[in-house]
């Protein structure tokens, strides 16, 4: 997801407000080469105070620490670019049971967990990180195949095969 795609779902009223974005975007543009890069935001316990933005780029992982409201100063962002050989990652683990899915991924000490609809977004981010670490372009999202157990995702029946004509 792009940085601006996170704004509507931000847990705090000021977490990704205009004042914060005015500080964060120039920092990310300098290290990512993009004003609106693909990112993951680890909101943490108090997103109205601080959180971390993770942005995979070909050179490595940009880690941007955001303080939403520093007394007397306003928002603050500090970032670093960690080269891929030094980035610490854990495994990508997913579990499914009875239509429910859980996912977990660890990167640079940040544990990213998700359930339900968030699973696909976490997996896409993790696979983007793996591709970047390997020097490969990020995989484009593949179409989601219908689930045989979900009646709302019924497949369209194929037409019957044509009868072969005598030669």
Secondary structure, 3 states (H helix, E strand, C coil): CEHHHHHHHCCCCCCCCHHHHHHHHHHHHHHHCCCCCECEEECCCCCCCEEEEEEEECCEEEEEEEEEEECCCEEEEEEEEEEHHHCCECCCEEEEECCEEEEEEEECCEEEEEECCHHHHHHHHHHHHHHHHHCCCCCCCCCCCCCCCCHHHCCCCCCCCCCCCCC
